[in-house]
Amino acid sequence: QLQASGGGLVQAGGSLRLSCAVSGRTFSRYTMGWFRQAPGKEREFVAAISRSGSSEYFPDSVKGRFTISRDNAKNAVNLQMNSLKPEDTAVYYCAAKHTIISQSISSSRDWYDYWGQGTLVTVSS
């Protein structure tokens, strides 16, 4: 089970930290990702981190503003979002993929096996 939290309302330029708690699985065996979906739009990739934590991947739209981290001892992955823009407004979802290769990572939503319920981020202008 994946439980995302930390969403809310923030002004443009502000920051939010999302967390995703994972239960019922061996967290260290999973690549973790974050996606978002704005109203009327497709779900898009935001960030991913490999099971080892040594590989990270961001699209250009958030690179330099968002960071991702994982705490394998706490079974959690975090998404730190800085310099938020109104276009970052969306429901944010965490996702997990069981991987054998420690560096495996992907931006494809179809690659991930498990999804959380989403947390809403609203950035006001």
Summary of the structure (lengths in Angstrom):
residues: 125
radius of gyration: 13.4
end to end distance: 34.1
largest distance: 42.9
contacts: 387
relative contact order: 0.32
helix: 7%
strand: 48%
